[in-house]
Amino acid sequence: SIENAGKKCYNRNTKKLSCKGNIIMKINEIIRERRLAKGFTQEQVANYLGVSAPAVNKWEKGISYPDIVLLPALARLLNTDLNTLLSFKNNLSEKEVALFMNEVSETIDKNGFEEGYFLAVEKLKEYPTCDLLVNNLAMLLDGALMIYGGESKLNKKYREKIESLYYRAAQSEDASIREQAQACLVSKLMGKQDYEQAQEIINTLPKKSPVDREQAQANIYIAQGELEKAAKLTEEKLLSATTEIRVALMTLMEIAMKEERMDDAEYIADIDKQAAELFDLWEYNSYVAHFQLYSATKNRVKFLKILLPMLKSLTKKWDINKSPLYRHIQTKEVDKAFGLKLQKTIIQSINTDEDTEFVKSSPEFHELIKKMDIEQK
């Protein structure tokens, strides 16, 4: 859905991924770094290994590399291991994955989806068993394809490849990664009306633990006087809980509509709007339920009435830290350029969706679009 597109993880920081510090360490850099740390000169290293000083100099400049038979002795001399010397790692840390997400996001913004996708695939070839990387890239590419994919014929191919990433992550030994990927797969299978396979995945999902781990951890932090950690954890838990509440409300609204209890559906949409305002969420969230309700019921007047403020809200700053509920959460403000892209995505979906025939042919809708174009200029 359009709402899900807005919720996708789409981080916009621009930093380089690192396998050590802030850059990808190559063997020549590691040799130099370790040599200096040991206090050796290039001549001393050369003498120990039985090679010339110019040879060591070339290693450190990346002009040439040590002979394979010298690697064990070189690693011992520099007090390191072969894996470190050769920059070999099985997995990336959470920080490294997050930094790479930023790099892919920036590449998509500047150069288009396909180039960002290619960058992601190359990294996956390098770390094929890093489940965190696989799952996060699947979510990032999924959201980006919805926003930047347009009507490209390649979309189907990309969707299938992204889905295959979710299936890979769904086999992870890490429960949190596995369950997140499974939840995404269920949503995708439901969208394809493959209810049988969706049910199979649902049957494998565990029931919630009777122990509230986050609350227990927060209590420990408080007892230890680590109030900032306790507040951050609890605020994140609250934000996650509000999402669960709103998902439940949207589901109840859908059920009410299917049972033709339209007054109840409107009431539930009102409650969702109040919840978004009560919990100091991004203004956009307060319009979503009514937007979907009026779209499903084909209420042209109310649909058009809510469409303009909803579109405008996409470019409004959400300063979450101004709320006493979220003082300790580190977030970034809504990027206006990203909001404009979401506006175009929503308008495009209205223009192409058969279910919105009730509104897209109306003069009021075209007048609204013109007004949006003028304001964006």
Stockholm file with secondary structure:
# STOCKHOLM 1.0

chainA/1-377         SIENAGKKCYNRNTKKLSCKGNIIMKINEIIRERRLAKGFTQEQVANYLGVSAPAVNKWEKGISYPDIVLLPALARLLNTDLNTLLSFKNNLSEKEVALFMNEVSETIDKNGFEEGYFLAVEKLKEYPTCDLLVNNLAMLLDGALMIYGGESKLNKKYREKIESLYYRAAQSEDASIREQAQACLVSKLMGKQDYEQAQEIINTLPKKSPVDREQAQANIYIAQGELEKAAKLTEEKLLSATTEIRVALMTLMEIAMKEERMDDAEYIADIDKQAAELFDLWEYNSYVAHFQLYSATKNRVKFLKILLPMLKSLTKKWDINKSPLYRHIQTKEVDKAFGLKLQKTIIQSINTDEDTEFVKSSPEFHELIKKMDIEQK
#=GR chainA/1-377 SS CHHHHHHSCCCCCCCCCCSBTTBCCCHHHHHHHHHHHHTCCHHHHHHHHTSCHHHHHHHHHTSSCCCGGGHHHHHHHTTCCHHHHTTCCSCCCHHHHHHHHHHHHHHHHHHCHHHHHHHHHHHHHHSTTCHHHHHHHHHHHHHHHHHHCTTCTTHHHHHHHHHHHHHHHTTCSSHHHHHHHHHHHHHHHHHTTCHHHHHHHHHHSCCCCSSCHHHHHHHHHHHTTCHHHHHHHHHHHHHHHHHHHHHHHHHHHHHHHHTTCHHHHHHHHHHHHHHHHHTTCCTTHHHHHHHHHHHHTTCHHHHHHHHHHHHHHTTSCCCGGGSGGGTTCCCCCCCHHHHHHHHHHHHHHHHHCGGGHHHHTSHHHHHHHHHHHHHHC
#=GC SS_cons         CHHHHHHSCCCCCCCCCCSBTTBCCCHHHHHHHHHHHHTCCHHHHHHHHTSCHHHHHHHHHTSSCCCGGGHHHHHHHTTCCHHHHTTCCSCCCHHHHHHHHHHHHHHHHHHCHHHHHHHHHHHHHHSTTCHHHHHHHHHHHHHHHHHHCTTCTTHHHHHHHHHHHHHHHTTCSSHHHHHHHHHHHHHHHHHTTCHHHHHHHHHHSCCCCSSCHHHHHHHHHHHTTCHHHHHHHHHHHHHHHHHHHHHHHHHHHHHHHHTTCHHHHHHHHHHHHHHHHHTTCCTTHHHHHHHHHHHHTTCHHHHHHHHHHHHHHTTSCCCGGGSGGGTTCCCCCCCHHHHHHHHHHHHHHHHHCGGGHHHHTSHHHHHHHHHHHHHHC
//
